[in-house]
Amino acid sequence: MKYKLLDCVVLVRDLPEHKLLAGDLGAVVEIYESDGLEAEFVKASGETLAVVTLSENDV
């Protein structure tokens, strides 16, 4: 699936090193040519939890 900037994404696996769980919602903030993307995950308060580089298989 092709993503666009600011698309909402859902993690399909836990990322314990970033304290993120499968099902967490993020927003695409960068798209890479090699099937990768960078997503920002935030708390309900708007505080950033993590900005993570992911493969399209992770979301």
VENJOLIN-V249482 format. One record per residue. N is the residue number from 1. PHI is phi as a letter, one per 40 degrees, with the letter a starting at -180 (NA if undefined). Layout:
N_PHI / N_PHI
This chain:
1_NA / 2_c / 3_b / 4_b / 5_d / 6_g / 7_c / 8_c / 9_b / 10_b / 11_c / 12_b / 13_a / 14_c / 15_b / 16_c / 17_c / 18_b / 19_f / 20_b / 21_b / 22_d / 23_h / 24_c / 25_c / 26_a / 27_b / 28_c / 29_b / 30_a / 31_b / 32_b / 33_c / 34_c / 35_f / 36_b / 37_a / 38_b / 39_b / 40_b / 41_b / 42_b / 43_c / 44_d / 45_c / 46_g / 47_c / 48_c / 49_c / 50_a / 51_b / 52_b / 53_c / 54_b / 55_c / 56_c / 57_c / 58_c / 59_b
